[in-house]
Amino acid sequence: MTATPARWRTGTTEAERDQLADALDRLHALLVEHLAAEEQHILPLAFRSLTAEEGATSVRTAWRPSPGTSCR
């Protein structure tokens, strides 16, 4: 993709739009696969290994916005 973030605000070609949509579709598929594997393999280990307090701390930490993001 050659379009910069500023360019996306002012307009891009259909080809660039389609290229971005395809990249986002691929990213979504990989994310769904990753999360499914995490639920199947990692979470059971965490539930067996962490105390309730450690689990609660982990969840609170995971739901904090990352530095530099606009999530609130």
C-alpha positions as CSV (number, residue, x, y, z in Angstrom):
1,M,0.0,0.0,0.0
2,T,1.3,3.4,-0.9
3,A,-1.3,5.7,0.6
4,T,-0.3,7.5,3.8
5,P,-2.7,8.2,6.7
6,A,-3.1,11.8,5.6
7,R,-3.9,10.7,2.1
8,W,-6.7,8.3,3.3
9,R,-8.4,11.4,4.7
10,T,-8.4,13.2,1.4
11,G,-9.1,10.4,-0.9
12,T,-7.5,7.3,-2.5
13,T,-8.1,5.2,-5.6
14,E,-10.5,2.2,-5.7
15,A,-7.4,0.0,-6.0
16,E,-5.9,1.4,-2.9
17,R,-9.2,1.0,-1.0
18,D,-9.5,-2.6,-2.2
19,Q,-5.9,-3.3,-1.2
20,L,-6.6,-2.0,2.3
21,A,-9.8,-3.9,2.6
22,D,-8.0,-7.1,1.6
23,A,-5.2,-6.5,4.1
24,L,-7.8,-5.9,6.9
25,D,-9.6,-9.1,5.9
26,R,-6.4,-11.1,6.2
27,L,-5.5,-9.5,9.5
28,H,-9.0,-10.3,10.8
29,A,-8.7,-13.9,9.8
30,L,-5.3,-14.2,11.6
31,L,-6.6,-12.5,14.7
32,V,-9.6,-14.8,14.9
33,E,-7.2,-17.8,14.5
34,H,-4.8,-16.5,17.2
35,L,-7.6,-15.8,19.7
36,A,-9.1,-19.2,19.2
37,A,-5.7,-20.9,19.8
38,E,-5.2,-18.7,22.9
39,E,-8.6,-19.7,24.3
40,Q,-7.9,-23.4,23.6
41,H,-4.3,-23.6,24.8
42,I,-3.3,-20.7,26.9
43,L,-6.4,-19.9,29.0
44,P,-6.7,-23.4,30.4
45,L,-3.1,-23.2,31.6
46,A,-3.7,-19.8,33.1
47,F,-6.8,-21.0,35.0
48,R,-4.9,-23.9,36.4
49,S,-1.8,-21.9,37.3
50,L,-2.9,-18.6,38.6
51,T,-4.6,-17.8,41.9
52,A,-7.8,-15.8,41.8
53,E,-6.0,-12.6,42.8
54,E,-3.3,-13.1,40.1
55,G,-6.0,-13.8,37.5
56,A,-7.9,-10.6,38.5
57,T,-4.7,-8.6,38.2
58,S,-4.0,-10.1,34.8
59,V,-7.4,-9.2,33.5
60,R,-7.2,-5.6,34.9
61,T,-3.8,-5.1,33.3
62,A,-4.9,-6.6,30.0
63,W,-7.9,-4.2,29.7
64,R,-5.8,-1.1,30.2
65,P,-5.3,1.0,27.1
66,S,-1.8,0.8,25.6
67,P,0.3,3.9,25.8
68,G,-0.3,6.1,22.8
69,T,-3.8,4.7,22.0
70,S,-7.0,6.6,22.0
71,C,-8.9,3.8,23.8
72,R,-10.6,4.9,27.0
